Amino acid sequence: MKFSMNGFRRQLSNDIETLLELVRDSMNGELYDREDMVEAMNNVITHSNVINRVFNKDDPDFSEIDLELEHLELTPEGDVE
């Protein structure tokens, strides 16, 4: 299976930029949608989980890492778990 590291890095950077904008706006007191914030964070978590599974069997310094972060979830009450 071929993995496009360039495409992956581009998408990860776009997702981090979205999260950055939401965090910056919320820190500056602007209103934000909780669902948008959770979605942006979960996109970054997903990319982190994916990159931890990418490896090169011929390179001991680039092995698969068994590490997975859990996604955030909004409760019906609007809390984040």
Protein Blocks (a to p, Z undefined) as FASTA:
>chain_A
ZZdfklmmmmmmmmmmmmmmmmmmmmnopacdfklmmmmmmmmmmmmmmmmmgccfklmk
lccdddddddddddfkopaZZ
